[in-house]
Amino acid sequence: MGFLDRLKAGLAKTAKVLSTDVRDLFKREGRLVDDEFLAELRAALVKTDMGPAAAEAIVVDVDTRLRSRVVEPKTVLDSIRTQLFERLRPAEAGLATAASGPTVILVTGVNGSGKTTSIAKLARLFTREGKRVVLGAGDTFRAAAVEQLAMWAGRVGAEIVRGETGSDPASVAHRAVARALEGGFDICIVDTAGRLQTQSNLMQELGKIRRVIAKQIPDAPHETLLVIDATAGQNALSQAKGFREAAACTGIVLAKLDGSARGGVIVPVAEQFGLPVKFVGLGEGADDLEPFSPDQFLEALLSGALAEA
């Protein structure tokens, strides 16, 4: 399947909830936009986890433009698309790359967020483009994470640099970047520990990793990506904010977007973190990661409902 088809499949649960709930507001031909209708619309929107701010913006738009008019589902869906696009457009940004030499990408996130798998998918994305990739297994305190990354490296055609369990993550990062330089690699992706501990400890560790990388390539890391689980609750999101601040993150990888009927979470995530969404993960396969596009996201979310309206 092409990316749009996979995105539609990944968002199918969310799209069905949104489409069904919006269309259920119209139990007869058209519906008068009044307080009762607006309250029901607000409740339907919040169910997709798009967040109260986005839901309220849509309700205000419908209220302002259409109050006391009889409207059809398509009119409301068009408002949803317009308002969500305005909120997601600033979240779109391409990947920063090195002007010359290897591009270094640091990846961080809470344990269980899909960090290791996302790194593998990133590597696969680059190897599909013909780029040579080396991975640094910097989550040295979890042997299982290192083994999982090594397995994925073999599958996607990337090289891997690893250290002993419990060894200094910065030394692994140093060796990975050194290997990228000496081996003429295009991309170096460095994993980091997924434990939060105290924020000060995390900041010290990530700061050290950034310094050893910058000593070898002054403008690196070129990207620091924060992996967030799209199915996570508010507690996981608040933990992820600790990583965002400690690691000076430059973008988000939203993993497991296909995992629930709450795909709308991409909206509050982009707004709360103030970071562009660089990639979205749509499944368990190596190829199930793609650059984020607001246009394609909204087409996948709303095309079926708009076609029926």
C-alpha positions in Angstrom: 0.0 0.0 0.0 1.0 3.6 -0.5 1.5 5.9 2.5 -2.0 7.4 2.2 -3.6 4.0 2.1 -1.6 2.9 5.1 -2.5 6.1 6.9 -6.2 5.6 6.2 -5.8 2.0 7.5 -4.0 3.3 10.6 -6.5 6.0 11.3 -9.5 3.8 10.5 -10.7 3.5 14.1 -10.4 7.2 14.7 -12.0 8.1 11.4 -14.9 5.8 12.1 -15.5 7.3 15.6 -15.4 10.8 14.3 -17.5 10.1 11.2 -20.1 8.1 13.1 -20.4 10.6 16.0 -20.7 13.6 13.8 -23.2 11.9 11.5 -25.2 10.8 14.5 -25.8 14.4 15.3 -28.0 14.5 12.1 -30.8 12.1 12.8 -33.0 13.8 10.3 -32.4 15.9 7.2 -30.2 18.8 8.4 -29.9 20.1 11.9 -30.4 23.5 13.5 -27.2 24.9 14.9 -28.2 25.8 18.5 -26.8 25.3 22.0 -27.9 21.7 22.2 -26.2 20.9 18.8 -23.0 22.6 19.8 -22.8 20.8 23.1 -23.2 17.4 21.3 -20.7 18.4 18.7 -18.1 19.3 21.4 -18.6 16.0 23.1 -18.2 14.1 19.8 -14.9 15.9 19.0 -13.4 15.4 22.4 -13.8 11.6 22.1 -11.1 11.5 19.3 -8.6 13.0 21.8 -8.0 16.0 19.6 -8.0 18.0 22.8 -10.3 20.6 24.3 -8.6 23.6 22.6 -9.1 22.1 19.1 -12.6 20.9 19.8 -13.5 24.4 21.2 -12.1 26.1 18.1 -14.3 24.0 15.9 -17.4 24.6 18.0 -16.7 28.4 18.0 -16.2 28.4 14.3 -19.5 26.5 13.7 -21.3 28.8 16.2 -19.9 32.0 14.7 -20.6 31.1 11.1 -23.7 28.9 11.2 -25.7 29.8 14.4 -29.5 29.4 13.8 -28.9 27.8 10.4 -29.9 24.3 9.3 -26.7 22.5 8.3 -25.7 19.2 6.7 -22.9 16.9 8.0 -20.5 18.1 5.2 -20.6 21.7 6.4 -19.5 20.6 9.9 -16.9 18.3 8.5 -15.5 21.1 6.4 -15.1 23.2 9.5 -13.4 20.4 11.3 -10.9 20.0 8.4 -10.2 23.8 8.2 -9.7 24.2 11.9 -7.5 21.1 12.3 -5.3 22.1 9.3 -4.7 25.5 10.9 -3.5 23.8 14.1 -1.4 21.1 12.4 0.2 23.2 9.6 2.9 24.6 12.0 3.6 21.1 13.1 4.9 20.1 9.7 8.7 20.4 9.2 11.3 18.4 7.2 14.3 16.7 8.8 17.4 18.8 9.3 20.5 17.3 7.7 24.2 18.0 7.7 25.6 20.3 5.0 28.3 17.7 4.6 29.3 14.5 6.2 27.0 12.3 8.3 23.7 13.6 9.7 23.5 12.7 13.4 20.1 12.1 15.0 19.7 11.7 18.7 16.5 9.8 19.8 15.0 9.9 23.2 11.7 9.0 24.9 10.0 7.1 27.8 10.5 3.4 28.0 7.6 1.6 26.2 7.0 4.6 23.9 8.2 2.6 20.9 11.6 4.3 20.8 13.7 1.3 19.8 11.3 0.2 17.0 11.0 3.8 15.8 14.8 4.0 15.5 14.8 0.8 13.4 12.0 2.2 11.2 14.0 5.5 10.7 17.0 3.4 9.7 14.8 1.5 7.2 13.5 4.8 5.8 17.0 6.0 5.1 18.3 2.7 3.7 15.3 2.6 1.3 16.7 5.9 0.0 20.1 4.4 -0.6 21.7 5.9 2.5 24.2 4.1 4.7 23.2 4.1 8.3 25.0 3.3 11.6 23.2 3.0 14.9 24.5 3.7 18.4 22.9 1.5 21.0 23.1 4.1 23.8 20.4 2.7 26.0 23.1 0.6 27.7 21.1 0.0 30.9 18.6 -2.2 29.2 20.3 -5.2 27.6 17.0 -6.2 25.9 16.9 -2.8 24.2 20.4 -3.3 22.8 19.6 -6.8 21.6 16.4 -5.6 20.0 18.2 -2.8 18.2 20.9 -5.2 17.0 18.2 -7.5 15.6 16.6 -4.7 13.8 19.9 -3.4 12.4 20.4 -6.8 10.7 17.0 -6.7 9.3 17.1 -3.2 7.8 20.7 -3.3 6.6 22.3 -0.9 9.2 25.5 -1.2 11.1 25.4 -1.0 14.9 27.8 0.2 17.6 27.2 -1.2 21.1 28.8 -1.3 24.5 28.7 -3.5 27.6 25.5 -3.5 29.7 25.7 -0.5 32.1 28.5 1.2 30.3 28.7 4.9 29.7 26.1 5.9 27.0 28.3 8.8 25.9 31.1 6.5 25.0 28.8 4.5 22.8 27.6 7.7 21.2 31.2 8.8 20.6 32.1 5.5 19.0 29.0 5.5 16.8 29.8 9.0 15.5 33.4 8.1 15.0 32.4 5.1 13.0 30.0 7.3 10.9 32.9 9.6 10.1 35.6 7.1 9.3 33.2 4.8 7.4 31.7 7.5 5.3 28.1 6.8 6.6 25.3 9.2 5.6 23.3 8.8 8.8 24.1 8.1 12.5 21.2 7.5 14.8 22.0 7.3 18.5 19.6 5.8 21.0 19.5 7.1 24.6 18.2 5.8 27.9 14.5 5.6 28.3 14.4 6.1 32.0 13.4 9.4 33.5 15.0 9.0 37.0 15.3 12.6 38.2 15.3 15.3 35.5 18.7 16.6 36.7 20.3 13.1 36.1 18.7 12.9 32.7 19.9 16.3 31.8 23.5 15.5 32.8 23.6 12.3 30.9 22.0 13.7 27.7 24.2 16.9 28.0 27.3 14.7 28.1 26.1 12.7 25.0 25.5 16.0 23.1 29.0 17.3 24.1 30.9 14.2 22.9 29.0 14.3 19.6 29.6 18.0 19.1 33.3 17.5 19.7 33.5 15.4 16.6 30.9 17.2 14.5 30.4 20.8 15.8 26.8 21.3 14.5 25.6 17.8 15.6 23.3 16.4 16.7 21.4 17.8 13.7 18.1 16.5 15.1 17.0 15.3 18.6 13.7 13.4 18.2 11.3 12.6 21.0 9.3 9.4 20.5 5.8 9.7 21.9 3.3 6.8 22.1 0.0 8.0 20.5 -2.0 5.7 22.8 -0.4 7.0 26.0 -2.3 8.8 28.7 -1.6 12.1 30.3 0.9 10.7 32.7 3.1 9.4 29.9 2.8 12.7 28.1 3.9 14.6 31.2 6.9 12.3 31.5 7.7 12.9 27.8 7.9 16.6 28.6 10.8 15.9 30.9 12.7 14.4 28.0 11.8 17.3 25.8 13.3 19.8 28.2 16.3 17.7 29.1 17.3 16.8 25.6 16.5 20.1 23.8 14.3 18.1 21.4 13.8 19.5 17.9 10.9 17.2 16.7 8.5 14.4 17.5 8.1 10.9 16.3 4.5 9.9 17.0 4.5 6.1 17.3 1.5 3.7 17.4 -0.8 6.1 15.7 -2.7 3.1 14.4 -3.2 1.6 17.9 -6.5 3.1 19.0 -9.5 5.3 18.1 -7.7 8.3 19.4 -5.6 9.4 16.5 -6.6 13.0 17.1 -4.0 13.1 19.9 -1.6 14.4 17.3 -3.2 17.8 17.6 -2.7 18.4 21.4 0.7 16.7 21.3 1.9 19.2 18.7 0.4 22.1 20.6 1.5 21.1 24.1 5.1 20.2 23.1 5.6 23.1 20.7 7.5 20.9 18.4 7.0 19.8 14.8 5.8 16.3 14.2 8.6 14.9 11.9 7.4 11.3 11.5 4.3 9.1 12.3 4.4 5.3 13.0 1.5 3.3 11.6 2.2 -0.3 12.5 4.7 -2.9 13.6 6.5 -3.4 10.2 9.9 -1.9 9.3 8.3 0.2 6.6 5.5 1.6 8.8 7.0 5.0 9.4 6.6 8.1 7.2 7.2 11.8 7.3 4.2 13.7 8.7 1.9 15.6 6.4 -1.1 17.5 7.7 -2.8 17.3 4.3 -2.5 13.5 4.1 -3.4 13.1 7.8 -6.6 15.0 7.4 -7.5 13.3 4.1 -7.1 10.0 5.9 -9.2 11.2 8.9 -12.0 12.8 7.0 -12.2 11.6 3.4 -14.6 8.7 4.1 -16.9 10.9 6.1 -16.8 13.7 3.5 -17.5 11.2 0.7 -20.6 10.0 2.5 -21.8 13.5 3.5 
